[in-house]
Amino acid sequence: MDRMLYIAMTGAREIMNSQAVNTNNLANASTTGFRADLESFTSIPVWGDGHPDRAYAAAEGMGVDFSGGSIQSTGRDLDVAIKGDGWIAVQAPDGSEAYTRAGDLRVDGFGILTTGAGYPVLGEGGPIAVPPNGKLTIGADGTITVQPLGQGINALAIVDRIKLVNPPASALVKGEDGLMQMRGGGQAEADAAVSLASGALESSNVNAVESMVRMIELARQFEMQVKMMKTAEDNDRAAAKLMSMS
């Protein structure tokens, strides 16, 4: 009975962990450029003195789903979506270089180009500073062009170029902040083959319907594990009663 209780307990615990991952994916179903986390269950033996006759369930992360989301037109000058593979380089809160697919860009109160989440976008020499302007455009190669205030429509100035990268998926790891970083640290090289679509955004690659179905499945599995623990308790009580009668 102790084996039954142990298996049921570990199963319930790992189902709760899996539900947390699934819930986070579902919560980001409308987050621009979000990439879903993947996970699966596995059985691991309990090692110790003697033969490993017990095993426990474990929910293991399987990485990130790198499939693309749909590109939706917005018509906003500062919205960009990556065509195909690639990433936009940004500055993470700790100052390191990180990567995102979220192209909902804006200029903050200090004139720094940032993502909608507030991460500074990196250019050829660090965070991109945008001077006061009458109009700003972003080219397919990431080049940022502005029309200086008080100048004619033909007086255009190149401010900087967004750093666009395309490292192998196996070289990337996802942080708790949702940003991608190079596995083991370091920075990816700029890739001129990565191109942007202006006036558009990439949606999350989370399938909300599948996540809802997964949530229901996990809830039912959790209930089953709880019932197994209750059954183990009832069996133990019945066995103790029989032993007391003898």
C-alpha positions in Angstrom: 0.0 0.0 0.0 2.9 2.3 0.6 4.0 1.8 -3.0 0.6 2.7 -4.2 0.4 5.8 -2.0 3.9 6.9 -3.1 3.1 6.5 -6.8 -0.2 8.3 -6.5 1.4 11.1 -4.5 4.2 11.8 -6.9 1.8 11.5 -9.8 -0.4 14.2 -8.3 2.5 16.5 -7.6 3.9 16.3 -11.1 0.4 16.8 -12.6 0.2 20.0 -10.7 3.6 21.1 -12.2 2.4 20.2 -15.7 -0.8 22.1 -15.1 1.3 25.2 -14.1 3.2 25.0 -17.5 0.0 24.6 -19.4 -1.7 27.4 -17.6 1.2 29.7 -18.3 0.9 28.9 -22.0 -2.8 29.5 -22.0 -2.4 32.8 -20.2 0.0 33.9 -23.0 -2.3 32.8 -25.9 -2.7 36.5 -26.9 0.9 37.6 -26.1 2.7 38.9 -29.1 5.5 36.6 -30.3 5.1 34.2 -27.4 6.6 30.7 -27.8 4.9 27.8 -25.8 6.8 25.7 -23.4 6.7 21.9 -23.9 6.7 19.2 -21.2 6.0 15.5 -20.8 5.8 12.8 -18.1 8.4 10.1 -17.4 9.0 7.4 -14.9 12.2 7.5 -12.8 13.3 4.7 -10.4 14.1 5.6 -6.8 17.7 4.6 -6.2 19.1 3.8 -2.8 20.2 0.8 -0.8 19.0 -2.5 -2.3 17.0 -3.0 -5.5 15.2 0.0 -7.0 11.7 -1.4 -6.6 9.9 2.0 -6.5 9.5 4.6 -9.1 8.0 8.0 -9.2 6.5 10.2 -12.0 8.2 13.4 -13.1 7.1 16.1 -15.5 10.1 17.2 -17.5 10.5 20.2 -19.6 11.0 19.4 -23.3 12.1 22.8 -24.4 10.2 25.4 -26.4 7.8 25.1 -29.3 9.6 27.1 -32.0 6.8 27.0 -34.6 5.7 30.4 -35.8 2.5 32.2 -35.0 0.3 33.9 -37.5 1.2 37.4 -38.8 -1.5 40.0 -38.4 -1.5 43.4 -40.1 -1.9 46.4 -37.8 -0.9 49.3 -40.0 1.2 50.8 -37.1 4.6 52.2 -38.2 6.4 50.8 -35.1 4.9 47.3 -35.3 7.2 44.7 -37.0 7.0 41.0 -37.5 9.9 38.7 -38.5 9.4 36.8 -41.8 10.3 33.2 -41.2 13.1 32.4 -38.8 15.0 34.9 -36.7 14.9 37.0 -33.5 15.0 40.6 -32.5 17.9 41.4 -30.1 17.0 43.2 -26.9 18.6 44.0 -23.6 17.5 41.8 -20.7 16.9 43.3 -17.2 20.4 42.1 -16.1 22.0 43.9 -19.0 22.7 40.8 -21.1 21.6 40.3 -24.7 18.4 38.4 -25.2 16.1 37.6 -28.1 12.4 38.0 -28.7 9.8 37.7 -31.5 7.6 40.5 -30.0 7.7 43.4 -32.5 5.3 45.7 -30.7 7.9 48.5 -30.6 7.6 52.0 -29.1 9.8 54.9 -28.0 9.9 55.6 -24.3 10.1 58.9 -22.5 13.9 58.9 -22.8 13.8 58.3 -26.5 14.9 54.6 -26.3 13.3 52.2 -28.7 11.8 49.3 -26.6 9.4 46.4 -27.0 5.9 46.5 -25.5 7.3 44.8 -22.4 9.9 47.6 -21.9 13.0 45.8 -23.1 15.4 48.1 -25.0 15.9 47.1 -28.6 19.6 46.6 -29.6 21.2 48.1 -32.6 24.7 48.0 -34.0 26.1 49.8 -30.9 23.7 49.0 -28.1 20.2 50.2 -27.2 18.7 52.3 -30.0 18.1 56.0 -29.1 15.6 57.7 -31.4 15.8 61.5 -31.8 12.6 63.7 -31.9 11.1 63.2 -35.4 8.0 63.8 -37.5 7.9 60.3 -38.9 9.7 57.0 -38.2 10.0 54.0 -40.5 11.6 50.6 -40.1 12.9 48.8 -43.2 12.8 45.1 -44.0 16.5 44.9 -42.9 15.8 46.6 -39.6 17.1 50.0 -40.7 15.4 52.8 -38.7 14.9 56.0 -40.7 13.4 59.3 -39.3 12.3 62.6 -40.7 13.8 65.2 -38.4 11.5 67.7 -36.8 11.1 70.8 -38.9 12.6 69.2 -42.0 10.9 68.3 -45.3 9.7 64.9 -46.3 12.8 64.3 -48.3 15.2 65.1 -45.4 15.5 61.6 -44.0 18.2 60.4 -41.6 19.2 56.8 -40.7 19.3 56.4 -36.9 20.5 52.8 -36.5 19.7 49.2 -37.5 17.9 46.7 -35.4 20.1 43.7 -34.6 18.4 40.7 -36.1 19.8 37.2 -35.4 19.0 33.6 -36.3 20.9 31.1 -34.1 20.0 27.4 -34.2 17.0 26.5 -32.0 19.2 24.1 -30.1 21.5 27.0 -29.1 18.7 28.9 -27.4 17.2 28.5 -23.9 14.1 30.3 -22.6 14.3 32.3 -19.4 11.6 32.9 -16.8 11.0 36.4 -18.3 10.0 34.7 -21.6 13.1 36.0 -23.4 15.5 33.6 -25.3 19.2 33.6 -24.5 22.2 31.7 -25.9 22.7 28.4 -24.0 25.8 28.9 -21.9 25.8 32.6 -22.4 27.3 34.7 -25.2 25.8 36.6 -28.1 24.5 35.6 -31.4 25.9 37.1 -34.6 23.7 39.5 -36.6 22.2 37.8 -39.6 21.5 39.9 -42.7 19.2 37.3 -44.1 16.5 37.9 -41.4 13.9 40.4 -42.6 11.0 42.3 -41.1 7.4 43.0 -42.2 6.4 46.5 -41.1 3.0 47.3 -39.8 2.4 43.8 -38.6 2.7 41.6 -35.5 3.2 37.9 -35.0 0.7 36.3 -32.6 1.5 33.7 -30.0 1.9 30.1 -31.2 -0.3 28.8 -28.4 -3.4 26.9 -29.5 -6.0 28.0 -26.9 -8.4 25.1 -27.7 -5.7 22.5 -27.3 -4.5 24.1 -24.0 -8.0 24.1 -22.6 -8.5 20.4 -23.5 -5.1 19.7 -21.9 -6.2 21.6 -18.7 -9.3 19.4 -18.4 -7.3 16.2 -19.0 -4.8 17.1 -16.3 -7.6 18.0 -13.9 -9.1 14.6 -14.4 -5.8 12.9 -14.0 -5.2 14.7 -10.7 -8.6 13.6 -9.4 -7.7 10.0 -10.3 -4.4 10.2 -8.3 -6.3 11.7 -5.3 -8.8 8.8 -5.4 -5.9 6.3 -5.5 -4.5 7.9 -2.3 -7.9 7.7 -0.7 -8.1 4.0 -1.7 -4.6 3.3 -0.2 -5.8 5.0 3.0 -8.9 2.9 3.1 -7.0 -0.3 2.4 -4.5 0.5 5.2 -7.4 1.1 7.6 -9.0 -2.2 6.7 -5.7 -4.1 7.1 -5.1 -2.5 10.5 -8.6 -3.5 11.6 -8.0 -7.1 10.5 -4.7 -7.2 12.4 -6.3 -5.9 15.6 -9.0 -8.6 15.4 -6.4 -11.4 15.1 
